[in-house]
């Protein structure tokens, strides 16, 4: 697959179509926002600083794909991604999370991604070094084995024999003694007030370093020893300062923050109590979205070029109920459509890892083959659609509860039905749904 950071909008939409049904407007808007990042990097340094992301607001009921679009896109372009609920935050001075914590979380994601990529780059060297250390533990090494030419030759011959056995897996179950880092230190949690969360992180880092530095002698298998030593050798080869710098830069330039439930902090009118608190959260969010410098334990991080994607149902309030200044920082608004029966059919059949595929794979692990007929898919979609119309509309999530109900008995009995094939048709669906379809007062149990 083409590198996500250089994909055209049409290619991005095509990749999203493999996992998400419909919502073409939202896919196109997000694809353009991502392509604009590539376009910005083609500009001169001076102009780059002035080109800021065109943040988006995705408007639509729950379960229609808002979060999934943002999550899939972040994986596609290998960008640091953080999903937060706006309701988790309160304005400074009240109990709750500081809005700047989402930027710190983004930095941690960026550094974790940079560290993983750096580890992959030194894997071959680390594997060789880990192999030599295992051989040292098995046959010894160092000056004691070099006291004479004959001793050195015998040692070298033995070492090569053990190397061949090690690579062929003949020694995987063998036990050896080695020093490993003691991870049994006391567990503790640091609770800090809103606004000083970074203090809690630094305290945990400091005490964690003091408690986790000791080693203890223990017996491990060759397989476990290889894993332990590979991790140690990999970390030893990393340039940790460069990893941090790369991760911070990636968070600043490519980071995506998904602000869910943004409508829950909108207020219809100025007043007191909860409306004032909601407005306070908006005012605290405003400088982060506009672009500011946030202090982290690695240094200051700028949010000027972080892409913010907000989402909400906006049933009770409208986007215009947000603070005008905050509205201005989300210039692109896209409305996602509620899902219909036809959409549910497509969700069950088209995506690469649809629910139908997932359930078939889960039951095949027990040796049970499950086939869904076309009329069964149609019936499941119909039930989910009816439930959404009569009860709360929870979108595609309704399919999971219906599928669980239909396959509940089979999932329970699967270990005793190994080697069998079960065909799920419309009649099978109706039998398993039973009274839930006939009595509307029981339908509410299909959550």
C-alpha positions in Angstrom: 0.0 0.0 0.0 1.2 3.5 -0.8 2.7 5.6 2.1 -0.3 7.2 3.8 1.3 10.6 4.1 1.6 10.9 0.3 -1.8 9.5 -0.6 -4.2 11.6 -2.7 -7.7 12.4 -1.4 -9.2 9.8 -3.7 -6.8 7.1 -2.5 -7.6 8.0 1.2 -11.3 7.8 0.6 -10.8 4.5 -1.2 -8.9 3.1 1.7 -11.6 4.3 4.2 -14.3 2.6 2.0 -12.7 -0.7 2.9 -13.7 -0.3 6.5 -16.5 2.3 6.7 -19.8 2.3 4.9 -21.2 5.5 3.4 -20.6 9.0 4.9 -18.8 10.1 1.7 -18.9 13.8 2.6 -17.1 13.2 5.9 -14.5 11.0 4.2 -13.8 13.6 1.5 -13.5 16.4 4.1 -11.0 14.5 6.2 -9.1 13.3 3.1 -8.7 16.9 2.0 -7.5 18.0 5.4 -4.8 15.3 5.4 -3.7 16.1 1.9 -3.4 19.8 2.9 -0.7 18.7 5.3 1.3 17.2 2.5 0.8 20.3 0.4 2.0 22.5 3.3 5.2 20.6 3.5 5.9 21.4 -0.1 5.9 25.2 0.7 8.7 27.4 1.8 9.5 27.6 5.5 8.1 31.1 5.9 4.8 30.3 4.3 4.5 26.9 6.1 4.3 28.7 9.4 1.2 30.7 8.3 -0.7 27.7 6.8 -2.7 26.3 9.7 -4.9 23.1 9.6 -8.6 23.5 8.7 -10.2 21.8 11.7 -13.4 19.9 11.3 -16.7 19.4 13.1 -18.4 16.1 12.3 -22.1 16.3 13.1 -24.3 13.2 13.5 -25.9 10.7 15.9 -23.8 8.1 17.7 -22.7 5.0 15.9 -22.6 6.4 12.4 -18.8 6.4 12.0 -17.4 9.7 13.3 -14.8 8.2 15.6 -14.0 5.4 13.2 -13.2 7.7 10.3 -10.7 9.7 12.5 -9.2 6.6 14.0 -8.7 4.9 10.6 -7.2 8.0 9.1 -4.7 8.3 11.8 -3.5 4.7 11.3 -3.5 5.3 7.6 -1.0 8.2 7.8 0.9 6.9 10.8 0.1 10.0 12.8 -0.1 10.4 16.6 -3.8 10.2 17.5 -5.6 11.0 20.7 -9.4 10.7 21.3 -10.8 12.6 24.3 -14.3 13.4 25.5 -14.9 17.1 26.0 -17.0 16.2 29.0 -13.9 15.0 30.9 -12.6 18.5 31.2 -13.6 21.2 33.5 -12.4 24.8 33.6 -9.3 25.5 35.6 -10.0 25.6 39.4 -12.6 22.8 39.4 -12.2 19.1 39.8 -11.5 17.5 36.5 -8.8 17.1 33.8 -6.8 20.0 32.6 -7.4 20.6 28.9 -3.6 20.7 28.3 -3.4 17.0 29.3 -4.7 16.0 25.8 -1.6 17.6 24.3 0.7 15.8 26.7 -1.1 12.5 25.8 -0.5 13.3 22.1 3.3 13.9 22.7 3.5 10.5 24.5 1.8 8.9 21.5 4.3 10.6 19.1 7.3 9.5 21.2 6.0 5.9 21.4 5.6 5.8 17.7 9.1 7.2 17.1 10.6 4.7 19.6 8.9 1.8 17.9 10.2 2.9 14.5 13.7 3.4 15.9 13.6 -0.1 17.5 12.6 -1.6 14.1 15.7 0.1 12.6 18.1 -1.5 15.0 16.4 -4.9 15.3 19.0 -6.8 13.3 21.9 -5.5 15.3 20.0 -6.1 18.6 19.2 -9.7 17.6 22.9 -10.4 17.0 23.9 -8.9 20.3 21.2 -10.8 22.2 22.4 -14.0 20.5 26.0 -13.5 21.6 24.8 -12.8 25.2 22.8 -16.0 25.2 25.8 -18.0 24.0 27.9 -16.4 26.7 25.4 -17.7 29.2 25.4 -21.2 27.6 29.1 -21.8 26.9 30.9 -18.9 28.5 33.2 -16.4 27.0 35.8 -13.8 27.8 39.5 -14.0 28.9 39.1 -17.3 30.8 38.5 -19.1 27.5 41.5 -17.5 25.7 44.3 -18.6 28.0 45.6 -21.0 25.3 45.1 -21.5 21.6 43.7 -25.0 22.2 41.2 -23.8 24.8 40.2 -21.0 22.5 39.7 -23.4 19.5 37.6 -25.8 21.6 35.5 -22.9 23.0 35.0 -21.5 19.5 33.9 -24.9 18.1 31.5 -25.4 21.0 30.1 -21.9 20.6 29.3 -22.4 16.9 27.6 -25.8 17.6 25.4 -24.1 20.2 24.7 -21.2 17.8 23.4 -23.6 15.2 21.2 -25.4 17.8 20.0 -22.0 19.1 19.0 -20.8 15.6 17.2 -24.1 14.8 15.1 -23.8 18.0 16.6 -27.0 19.6 17.4 -25.1 22.8 14.2 -23.1 23.2 13.0 -25.1 26.3 16.4 -25.1 28.0 16.6 -23.2 31.3 19.4 -20.8 32.1 20.1 -18.4 34.9 20.4 -14.7 34.3 20.0 -11.3 35.9 16.7 -9.6 35.0 15.3 -6.3 36.0 13.1 -6.6 39.1 9.6 -5.3 38.2 8.0 -6.3 41.5 8.3 -2.9 43.0 5.5 -1.4 45.1 2.6 0.0 43.0 1.4 3.5 43.8 -0.8 6.1 42.3 -0.2 9.9 42.5 -3.3 12.0 42.7 -2.9 15.7 41.9 -5.3 18.5 41.4 -6.4 19.8 38.1 -3.7 21.8 36.3 -0.7 20.1 37.9 -1.0 16.6 36.3 2.5 17.0 35.0 3.8 16.9 38.6 2.1 13.5 39.1 3.8 12.2 35.9 7.3 13.4 37.0 6.9 12.0 40.5 5.9 8.6 39.1 8.9 8.7 36.7 11.3 9.6 39.6 10.1 7.0 42.0 9.7 4.4 39.2 13.3 4.8 38.3 14.4 4.4 42.0 12.4 1.2 42.4 12.9 -0.4 39.0 16.7 -0.2 38.8 17.5 -3.4 40.7 18.1 -6.8 39.2 17.6 -10.3 40.5 18.8 -13.7 39.5 16.2 -16.1 38.1 15.8 -19.1 35.8 14.3 -18.5 32.4 13.8 -20.4 29.2 15.9 -19.6 26.2 12.8 -18.2 24.5 12.2 -15.8 27.4 15.9 -14.9 27.7 16.0 -14.0 24.0 13.0 -11.7 24.5 14.5 -10.0 27.6 17.9 -9.5 26.1 16.5 -8.3 22.8 14.6 -5.6 24.6 17.7 -4.6 26.6 20.0 -4.6 23.5 17.5 -2.6 21.5 17.1 0.1 24.1 20.9 0.3 24.4 21.2 1.0 20.7 18.6 3.8 20.7 19.4 7.4 20.7 16.8 8.3 23.3 17.3 12.1 22.9 16.7 11.8 19.1 13.6 9.6 19.7 12.1 12.2 22.0 12.9 15.0 19.5 11.4 13.1 16.6 8.3 12.2 18.6 7.7 15.8 19.7 8.1 17.0 16.2 5.7 14.4 14.9 3.1 15.4 17.5 3.4 19.1 16.6 3.3 18.6 12.8 1.2 15.5 12.3 -0.8 15.0 15.5 -4.5 14.6 15.4 -6.8 15.2 18.4 -10.3 14.0 18.2 -12.6 15.9 20.5 -15.7 13.8 21.0 -19.0 15.0 22.5 -18.1 18.6 21.8 -21.9 19.4 21.8 -22.0 18.5 25.6 -20.0 21.6 26.5 -22.1 24.0 24.3 -24.7 26.1 26.1 -27.9 27.6 24.7 -27.7 30.8 26.7 -25.6 32.6 29.2 -26.7 31.9 32.8 -25.4 30.2 35.9 -24.4 26.7 37.1 -23.7 24.1 34.4 -24.0 26.5 31.5 -21.2 28.7 33.0 -19.0 25.6 33.6 -19.5 24.5 30.0 -18.6 27.9 28.7 -15.5 27.8 30.9 -14.4 24.5 29.3 -14.8 26.1 25.8 -12.7 29.1 26.9 -10.0 26.7 28.1 -10.1 24.8 24.9 -9.9 27.9 22.7 -6.1 28.7 23.1 -5.2 25.0 22.6 -7.2 24.9 19.3 -6.0 28.4 18.2 -2.4 27.5 18.8 -0.3 27.8 21.9 2.7 26.3 23.7 2.0 23.6 26.2 4.5 22.6 28.8 5.3 18.8 29.0 8.1 16.9 30.8 10.0 16.9 27.5 9.7 20.7 27.0 7.3 23.0 25.3 5.1 21.8 22.5 3.3 24.0 20.0 -0.3 23.2 18.9 -0.4 25.5 15.9 -0.3 22.7 13.4 -2.2 20.0 15.3 -5.3 18.9 13.4 -8.4 19.0 15.6 -11.5 17.0 14.7 -14.5 17.7 16.9 -17.6 15.5 16.8 -21.1 15.6 18.4 -24.7 14.6 17.9 -26.0 18.2 18.4 -29.5 17.0 19.2 -30.2 19.6 21.8 -27.8 22.4 20.8 -26.5 23.6 17.5 -22.9 24.3 16.4 -23.8 27.9 16.6 -24.3 27.6 20.4 -20.5 27.2 20.8 -18.5 30.3 21.5 -18.1 32.3 18.3 -14.3 32.2 18.8 -14.3 28.4 19.0 -16.6 28.1 16.0 -14.1 30.1 14.0 -11.4 27.6 14.7 -13.5 24.8 13.2 -14.3 26.2 9.7 -15.2 22.8 8.1 -18.5 21.3 9.1 -19.8 18.0 7.8 -23.1 16.4 8.6 -23.1 12.6 8.8 -26.3 10.8 7.8 -28.3 8.4 10.1 -27.9 4.8 9.1 -30.8 2.9 7.4 -31.5 -0.8 6.9 -29.6 -0.7 3.6 -26.6 0.7 5.3 -26.7 -2.1 7.9 -26.7 -4.7 5.2 -23.6 -3.1 3.6 -21.9 -2.8 7.1 -22.4 -6.6 7.6 -21.1 -7.5 4.1 -18.7 -4.9 2.6 -16.0 -3.9 5.1 -12.9 -6.0 5.1 -13.3 -7.1 8.8 -17.1 -6.8 9.1 -19.0 -8.2 12.1 -20.0 -11.2 9.9 -16.3 -11.9 9.2 -15.4 -11.5 12.9 -18.1 -13.8 14.2 -17.2 -16.5 11.6 -13.6 -16.3 12.6 -14.3 -16.5 16.3 -16.5 -19.6 16.0 -14.0 -21.2 13.5 -11.5 -21.1 16.4 -13.8 -23.7 18.0 -13.9 -25.8 14.8 -17.5 -24.6 14.0 -18.1 -23.2 10.5 -20.9 -20.6 10.3 -22.5 -19.5 7.0 -24.8 -16.4 6.9 -27.4 -16.6 4.2 -28.5 -13.4 2.3 -31.9 -13.4 3.9 -30.3 -13.7 7.4 -28.2 -10.6 6.8 -31.3 -8.8 5.6 -33.3 -9.9 8.7 -30.5 -8.9 11.1 -30.3 -5.5 9.4 -34.1 -5.1 9.6 -34.2 -5.9 13.3 -31.3 -3.4 14.1 -33.1 -0.7 12.1 -36.4 -1.3 13.9 -34.7 -1.2 17.3 -33.1 2.1 16.4 -36.4 3.6 15.3 -38.3 2.5 18.4 -35.6 3.1 20.9 -32.5 5.3 21.1 -30.7 5.5 17.8 -27.3 4.1 18.5 -26.3 3.5 14.9 -24.2 0.6 13.9 -23.6 -0.4 17.5 -27.1 -1.9 17.5 -25.8 -4.6 15.1 -23.5 -6.0 17.8 -26.2 -6.5 20.3 -28.5 -8.2 17.7 -25.7 -10.4 16.5 -24.9 -11.4 20.1 -28.5 -12.3 20.7 -28.7 -14.4 17.5 -25.5 -16.3 18.2 -25.7 -16.5 22.0 -26.7 -20.2 22.1 -24.3 -21.2 19.4 -21.4 -19.4 21.0 -22.1 -21.2 24.3 -22.3 -24.6 22.7 -19.5 -24.2 20.2 -16.9 -26.3 22.1 -19.2 -29.3 22.0 -20.1 -28.8 18.3 -16.6 -29.0 16.9 -16.5 -30.0 13.2 -20.1 -29.0 12.5 -21.4 -26.4 10.0 -24.3 -24.1 11.0 -26.3 -22.1 8.4 -27.8 -18.9 9.8 -30.9 -18.0 7.8 -33.9 -15.6 8.4 -35.9 -18.3 10.2 -32.9 -19.0 12.5 -32.7 -15.2 13.3 -36.5 -15.0 14.1 -36.3 -18.1 16.3 -33.4 -16.6 18.4 -35.0 -13.1 18.6 -38.3 -14.6 19.6 -40.4 -12.4 21.9 -38.1 -9.5 21.5 -39.6 -8.9 18.0 -43.2 -9.5 19.0 -43.4 -7.4 22.1 -42.3 -3.8 22.0 -41.9 -3.6 25.8 -39.3 -6.4 25.5 -37.5 -4.7 22.6 -35.9 -2.3 25.0 -33.6 -5.1 26.2 -31.9 -5.1 22.8 -29.6 -2.3 24.1 
